[in-house]
Amino acid sequence: MKLLTNKQMHDIEYDAIEKKGVPSILLMEHAAMSVVNECLKDKPKNVLIFAGKGNNGGDGLAVARQLLCQSEINTAVVFIGSPDEATKDCKTNLDALRAYDANIIYIENKSDIDGLERIIYATDIVIDAIVGTGLHTKLRELTEMIVTLINEKANYIISVDCPSGVNTNTGEDYGKAIYADKTVTFHLPKIGLMLYPACEHVGELVIGSISLPVDNSYEIGSYNTLTDKEAAQLLPKRVRRSNKGTYGKAMLITGCDLMAGAALIACTAAYRIGAGLVRACVNPYVATVIHNGLPEAVTTILPDKDGKLYGGSFKPIADEINKSSVIAAGCGLGNTKEIFDLVSKIIENAEVPLVLDADALNVLEGKADILKNLKAPCIITPHLKEMARLTGLDTDYISEELIAVAGSFSKEYNVITVLKDARTIIALPTGDIYINTTGTPAMSKGGSGDCLTGAVAGLIAQGASPENAAVLGCYICGKAGELAAEEMSQYGVLASDTANYIPMAIKKISF
């Protein structure tokens, strides 16, 4: 599903209004209908609409009129600001609402909010149409006071287009914004609604129609997210007449004596997501752990030094790596010069898709240019600290500029960047960006990245393109973590649980 910037949405509306002659007031009317439909689902007896003086407020006023016209719901309006300063369409709707003898409370200063707390508390649903998608700074003091009252006293909140107070481009909330139970956004979601902290304010996200003309002539950008339906369509197909070779061979170069579990988790995820054969290229101790935990895995024993693989570990598999469908390297290898020697050989020799995670990235600190030697598509899956090592940027900056950092790195090095955070960003060298919306705090445990690496490798093994594997792997792992948390709570989920819940996640999105 496409996501829009504020400018893209503005351009789409401008095209409809100025070039195709669709009256803006008509678009506002359809927006209000979308909100009313959601409101009526809860069968409220009392609805209170908070409307600002902009077009978002105009949407809210149209909601109020429609409720008054088509239902017996007790409807009241709180108009914030001077009516004389209202936008054209907002004023049109305010004038129309007055004709219906609506109950309108006007608030222009702090003293006007006396008694508002009681009214909010007595209302079944509060409609938030105070400030829309044009916000790019913190709310005014009076508006902040009203937002605080709504958050504290409202029984249920529906926000119109976006929760008042959030920046729908950046995801910022400036410290004060509505916490909606449901947000009805229009046409397509805005990027900022997918990002933290704004996404915490959204509640259930509903996409409402404003009846824009069907037109593919305008560019709606390169920002995307997945839905369950779209994820199901990306799944590699299973055919009745098949064998393990049909679904590919995943080679995982992973683990050391101190982090053997990373190898086990990654191999488990690769198998659970459907790979036909998973080969773990590991040292003797890690092989024992894998044999005990995942008897289905095939192991190739590599020589090591002090419990870790090294440059010489590559020789036994030099002739084998390109006979696999995909190579994944890095999980639990350790961060040493010897590991860099191994990783550099993998990068320079791999002619099949490559997934690099964890220590395969850590050893590239200050040496990221080696990625320019890649011969095949490559996916990197860094968390914030690993990305900081790769780029030399501060982690706080990266966390605030996830899209920009991931996108820039992908273009410079021609790799697919999976920048892991609460909302993981998948950046493609083409400039396309995906924001992953699945996942849960229950997955904030060691090993979750190993699970993702194995899952992505397992999808590529089955024939998924590296781009689709990166996007789908994130989505499925997040969904698996959510399902595991439903059974085990937010506290008790292990990365191995997430790996083992992958089949349930696939079942949930595909049936």
C-alpha positions in Angstrom: 0.0 0.0 0.0 1.3 3.4 -0.9 2.0 6.1 1.7 1.9 9.8 1.0 3.8 12.9 2.1 1.7 15.9 2.9 2.9 17.5 -0.4 1.8 14.5 -2.4 -1.6 14.6 -0.9 -1.9 18.3 -1.5 -0.9 17.8 -5.1 -3.5 15.1 -5.6 -6.2 17.3 -4.1 -5.0 20.3 -6.2 -5.2 18.2 -9.3 -8.8 17.2 -8.5 -10.0 20.7 -7.6 -8.1 23.0 -9.9 -7.6 20.8 -13.0 -10.6 18.5 -12.9 -13.1 20.9 -11.4 -14.1 18.9 -8.4 -15.4 21.4 -5.7 -13.2 21.3 -2.6 -16.4 21.4 -0.5 -17.5 18.2 -2.1 -14.3 16.4 -1.1 -14.9 17.7 2.4 -18.4 16.3 2.4 -17.1 12.9 1.4 -14.4 13.0 4.0 -17.1 13.7 6.6 -19.2 10.8 5.4 -16.2 8.4 6.0 -15.9 9.7 9.6 -19.7 9.5 10.2 -19.8 5.9 9.0 -17.1 5.0 11.5 -18.9 6.9 14.2 -22.2 5.2 13.7 -20.7 1.8 14.0 -20.4 2.4 17.8 -24.1 3.5 18.1 -23.3 6.5 20.3 -26.0 8.5 22.0 -23.9 11.7 22.4 -21.1 13.0 20.1 -19.0 16.0 20.7 -17.0 17.4 17.7 -13.9 19.6 18.4 -13.3 21.7 15.2 -10.4 24.1 14.5 -10.6 26.9 12.0 -8.8 25.1 9.2 -10.0 22.6 6.7 -9.6 19.8 9.2 -12.1 21.7 11.3 -14.3 22.0 8.2 -14.3 18.2 8.0 -15.4 18.1 11.6 -18.2 20.6 11.1 -19.5 18.6 8.1 -19.5 15.5 10.3 -21.6 17.4 12.9 -24.1 18.5 10.2 -24.4 15.0 8.7 -25.0 13.5 12.2 -27.7 16.1 12.9 -29.4 15.4 9.5 -29.4 11.7 9.5 -29.5 10.5 13.1 -31.0 11.1 16.5 -27.6 11.4 18.1 -27.2 14.3 20.5 -24.5 16.2 18.6 -22.6 19.3 19.8 -19.6 21.2 18.5 -16.7 23.0 20.1 -15.2 25.5 17.7 -11.7 26.6 18.6 -10.6 30.0 17.4 -12.3 33.0 15.8 -14.9 32.2 13.1 -13.7 35.2 11.2 -10.3 33.4 10.7 -11.8 30.2 9.4 -10.7 28.9 6.0 -13.3 29.3 3.2 -14.6 25.8 3.3 -14.5 25.7 7.0 -16.6 28.9 7.2 -19.0 27.5 4.6 -19.7 24.5 6.8 -19.9 26.6 10.0 -22.5 28.8 8.4 -24.4 25.8 7.2 -24.3 24.2 10.7 -25.7 27.4 12.2 -28.7 27.0 9.9 -29.5 23.7 11.6 -29.6 25.4 15.0 -26.7 23.3 16.2 -25.3 23.5 19.7 -22.0 25.3 19.1 -19.6 26.3 21.9 -17.0 28.9 20.8 -13.6 28.9 22.5 -11.1 31.7 21.8 -9.2 32.0 25.1 -8.4 30.0 28.2 -11.4 31.3 30.2 -13.8 29.7 27.6 -12.8 26.2 28.5 -14.5 26.3 32.0 -17.0 23.4 32.2 -15.5 21.7 29.1 -14.2 18.8 31.2 -17.7 17.8 32.3 -19.1 17.9 28.8 -16.3 15.7 27.4 -16.7 13.2 30.2 -20.5 12.9 29.5 -19.9 12.2 25.8 -19.8 8.8 24.2 -17.5 9.8 21.3 -15.3 12.8 20.8 -14.4 13.7 17.2 -11.0 15.4 17.0 -10.9 17.7 14.0 -8.8 20.4 15.6 -5.6 20.4 13.5 -4.9 18.4 10.4 -1.9 17.3 8.3 -0.5 20.8 7.9 1.0 21.0 11.4 4.8 21.4 11.5 5.3 22.8 15.0 3.9 22.4 18.5 0.3 23.2 19.3 -0.6 26.6 20.6 -1.0 26.8 24.4 -4.9 27.0 24.3 -5.0 24.0 21.9 -2.6 22.1 24.1 -4.9 22.6 27.1 -7.9 21.3 25.1 -6.0 18.3 23.9 -5.0 17.5 27.4 -8.6 17.6 28.6 -9.7 15.4 25.7 -7.0 12.8 26.4 -7.8 12.7 30.1 -11.6 12.7 30.0 -12.8 11.4 26.7 -14.4 7.9 26.6 -13.6 7.3 23.0 -11.8 9.5 20.4 -12.0 9.4 16.6 -9.5 11.7 14.9 -10.2 13.1 11.5 -7.3 12.5 9.0 -4.7 12.5 11.8 -4.6 13.0 15.6 -4.2 16.7 16.3 -0.7 17.5 17.2 1.3 15.0 15.1 3.4 15.8 12.1 2.2 13.5 9.4 5.5 13.9 7.4 8.0 13.2 10.2 6.0 11.3 12.8 6.9 13.9 15.5 4.3 14.7 18.2 6.0 17.7 19.8 5.3 16.3 23.3 1.5 16.9 23.1 -1.0 15.3 20.7 -4.4 13.5 20.8 -4.3 9.8 21.6 -7.0 8.6 19.3 -8.8 5.2 19.6 -9.4 5.4 15.9 -8.1 7.6 13.1 -9.9 8.0 9.8 -7.3 9.2 7.3 -8.2 10.0 3.7 -7.3 8.5 0.4 -4.0 6.9 1.5 -2.1 6.9 4.9 0.5 9.6 5.4 4.1 8.6 6.1 4.2 10.1 9.6 1.3 8.1 10.8 3.5 5.0 10.4 6.4 6.4 12.4 7.2 6.8 16.1 6.0 8.6 18.1 3.0 9.6 16.0 1.9 6.0 15.4 1.3 5.6 19.1 -1.4 8.3 18.8 -3.3 6.8 15.9 -5.1 3.9 17.4 -7.0 1.8 14.8 -6.2 3.3 11.4 -9.1 3.4 8.9 -8.7 4.7 5.3 -11.7 6.7 4.2 -12.6 7.8 0.7 -13.0 11.4 -0.3 -14.1 10.3 -3.8 -11.1 11.6 -5.7 -11.3 11.1 -9.5 -9.6 7.9 -10.6 -6.3 9.1 -12.2 -2.9 7.6 -12.5 -1.3 10.6 -14.1 0.2 12.0 -10.9 3.2 10.6 -9.1 2.3 9.3 -5.6 5.8 8.6 -4.6 8.0 5.7 -3.4 6.8 5.2 0.2 5.0 1.9 1.0 3.8 -0.4 3.7 2.4 -3.9 3.5 -1.1 -5.2 4.4 -1.9 -8.8 5.2 -3.3 -9.3 1.7 -0.3 -7.8 0.0 2.0 -9.9 2.2 0.2 -13.1 1.2 0.6 -12.2 -2.5 4.4 -12.0 -2.0 4.7 -15.4 -0.4 6.6 -17.9 -2.6 4.1 -20.5 -4.0 4.1 -24.1 -2.8 3.4 -26.7 -5.5 2.1 -30.3 -4.9 4.8 -31.9 -7.1 7.9 -30.7 -5.4 10.9 -31.8 -3.3 13.4 -30.0 -1.0 15.3 -28.8 -4.1 12.2 -27.0 -5.3 12.4 -24.6 -2.3 16.1 -23.9 -2.4 19.2 -24.2 -0.4 20.1 -21.6 2.2 23.7 -21.5 3.4 24.2 -19.8 6.8 27.8 -18.9 7.9 27.2 -18.2 11.5 27.9 -18.7 15.2 30.9 -19.0 17.5 31.4 -20.8 20.8 30.0 -17.9 22.8 27.0 -17.3 20.5 26.0 -20.7 19.1 22.3 -19.9 19.7 22.4 -17.2 17.0 23.1 -19.9 14.5 20.3 -22.1 15.8 17.7 -19.3 15.7 18.7 -18.2 12.2 18.6 -21.8 10.8 15.2 -22.4 12.5 13.7 -19.3 11.0 15.0 -20.3 7.5 13.3 -23.7 7.8 10.1 -22.4 9.4 9.6 -19.9 6.6 9.8 -22.7 4.1 13.4 -23.2 2.8 13.9 -26.6 1.3 17.4 -27.2 2.8 19.3 -25.2 5.4 23.1 -25.7 5.6 24.9 -24.3 8.6 28.6 -23.6 8.0 29.9 -23.6 11.5 32.6 -24.6 13.9 32.4 -28.0 15.7 30.8 -26.7 18.9 28.1 -24.7 17.1 27.4 -27.8 15.0 26.7 -29.8 18.1 24.2 -27.1 19.3 22.4 -27.1 16.0 22.2 -30.9 15.8 20.6 -31.0 19.3 18.2 -28.1 18.5 17.4 -28.5 14.9 18.1 -32.1 13.6 16.8 -31.1 10.1 19.7 -28.8 9.5 22.7 -30.0 7.6 26.1 -28.8 8.9 29.4 -28.2 7.3 32.2 -28.1 9.8 34.7 -25.2 9.4 38.0 -24.8 11.0 38.2 -22.1 13.7 40.5 -20.2 16.0 39.7 -19.8 19.7 36.1 -20.8 19.0 35.5 -18.3 16.2 35.6 -18.6 12.4 38.4 -16.8 10.5 39.7 -16.1 7.0 40.9 -19.7 6.7 37.4 -21.0 7.4 36.4 -19.9 3.9 38.5 -22.4 2.0 36.4 -25.5 2.6 33.3 -23.7 1.2 34.9 -21.7 -1.5 33.6 -24.0 -4.2 30.3 -24.5 -2.5 28.9 -21.1 -1.7 27.5 -20.4 -5.2 25.8 -23.8 -5.4 23.4 -22.5 -2.7 20.4 -20.3 -3.5 21.4 -17.7 -0.9 24.1 -17.0 1.6 23.5 -15.4 5.0 26.4 -14.4 7.2 27.1 -12.7 10.4 24.8 -13.9 13.1 26.9 -14.6 16.2 30.3 -14.7 14.4 32.1 -12.3 16.7 33.8 -9.0 15.9 37.5 -9.7 15.1 40.0 -8.9 12.3 39.8 -12.6 11.4 36.1 -12.3 11.0 36.6 -9.4 8.6 38.9 -11.6 6.5 36.1 -14.1 6.3 33.4 -11.6 5.5 35.5 -9.9 2.8 36.0 -13.2 1.1 32.3 -13.9 1.2 31.5 -10.5 -0.3 34.1 -10.7 -3.0 33.1 -14.3 -4.1 29.4 -14.5 -3.6 27.5 -14.7 -6.9 24.1 -15.5 -5.3 22.1 -13.2 -3.1 23.7 -12.3 0.2 22.2 -11.4 3.6 24.6 -9.7 6.0 23.7 -9.1 9.6 25.3 -8.5 13.0 29.0 -9.2 13.1 29.3 -9.3 9.3 28.4 -5.6 9.5 30.2 -4.8 12.7 33.5 -5.8 11.1 32.9 -3.3 8.3 33.2 -0.3 10.6 35.2 2.2 8.6 35.4 -0.3 5.7 31.9 -0.1 4.2 33.4 0.6 0.7 34.1 -3.2 0.5 30.4 -3.5 -0.3 31.1 -1.9 -3.7 32.8 -5.1 -4.6 29.5 -7.0 -4.4 28.8 -9.2 -7.5 25.2 -10.1 -6.4 22.2 -8.5 -4.7 22.8 -7.9 -1.0 20.6 -7.2 1.9 22.1 -5.7 5.1 20.0 -5.8 8.3 21.6 -3.5 10.9 20.1 -2.2 14.1 20.8 1.4 15.1 24.3 0.8 16.6 25.4 -1.4 13.7 24.2 1.3 11.3 26.2 3.9 13.3 29.3 1.8 12.9 28.7 1.5 9.2 28.1 5.2 8.6 29.9 7.0 11.3 26.7 8.7 12.2 25.3 9.2 15.8 22.6 6.7 16.8 20.3 9.5 18.0 20.5 11.1 14.6 19.9 7.8 12.9 16.8 7.1 15.0 15.4 10.5 14.1 16.2 10.2 10.4 15.6 6.5 9.7 14.3 6.9 6.2 16.9 9.4 5.1 19.8 7.3 6.5 18.6 4.0 5.1 17.7 5.5 1.8 21.0 7.2 1.3 23.1 4.1 2.3 21.1 1.9 -0.1 21.7 4.3 -3.0 25.4 4.8 -2.3 26.3 1.1 -1.9 23.6 -0.5 -4.1 22.3 -2.7 -1.3 18.9 -3.3 0.3 19.0 -1.8 3.8 16.8 -3.2 6.5 17.3 -0.6 9.3 15.8 -2.3 12.3 13.8 -0.3 14.9 10.4 -0.4 16.4 9.2 0.6 12.9 11.8 -1.0 10.6 12.7 0.8 7.4 13.4 -1.2 4.3 15.2 0.9 1.7 15.8 -0.3 -1.9 18.6 1.1 -4.2 15.8 2.3 -6.5 14.7 4.8 -3.8 11.6 2.9 -2.8 11.0 2.8 0.9 8.9 0.4 2.9 7.9 1.0 6.5 7.2 -2.2 8.4 4.3 -1.9 10.8 4.2 -5.4 12.4 6.0 -6.3 15.6 5.8 -5.9 19.3 7.9 -4.9 22.4 8.0 -8.6 23.2 10.5 -9.0 20.4 13.0 -6.7 22.2 15.2 -9.6 23.1 18.6 -10.9 22.0 18.3 -13.1 18.9 15.4 -11.3 17.1 17.8 -10.1 14.5 19.1 -13.6 13.9 15.5 -14.8 13.4 15.0 -12.1 10.7 18.2 -13.0 8.9 17.2 -16.6 8.7 13.7 -15.7 7.6 14.9 -13.4 4.8 17.4 -16.0 3.6 14.7 -18.7 3.7 12.4 -16.6 1.5 15.2 -15.9 -1.1 16.0 -19.7 -1.1 12.4 -20.3 -2.2 12.7 -17.9 -5.1 11.5 -14.6 -3.7 13.4 -11.6 -5.0 15.8 -10.0 -2.5 13.5 -6.9 -2.4 10.4 -8.9 -1.7 12.2 -11.2 0.8 13.4 -8.2 2.8 10.0 -6.6 3.0 8.1 -9.8 3.6 10.6 -11.2 6.1 10.2 -8.2 8.3 6.4 -8.4 8.0 6.2 -12.1 8.8 8.7 -12.0 11.7 6.8 -9.0 13.2 3.5 -10.9 12.9 5.0 -14.0 14.4 6.2 -12.0 17.4 2.7 -10.5 17.8 1.1 -14.0 17.8 3.7 -15.3 20.3 3.1 -12.4 22.6 -0.7 -13.1 22.5 0.1 -16.5 24.0 3.1 -15.7 26.2 2.6 -12.0 27.2 4.9 -9.1 26.2 7.5 -10.4 28.7 8.1 -14.0 28.0 8.7 -14.3 24.2 12.1 -15.5 23.1 13.6 -15.1 19.6 13.3 -18.8 19.2 9.6 -18.5 19.9 9.3 -15.9 17.2 11.0 -18.3 14.8 8.7 -21.1 15.7 5.6 -18.9 15.3 6.5 -18.0 11.7 4.2 -20.8 10.4 1.3 -19.4 12.3 2.0 -15.9 11.0 2.0 -17.2 7.4 -1.2 -19.0 8.1 -2.8 -15.9 9.5 -2.0 -13.7 6.5 -2.7 -16.3 3.8 -6.0 -17.8 4.9 
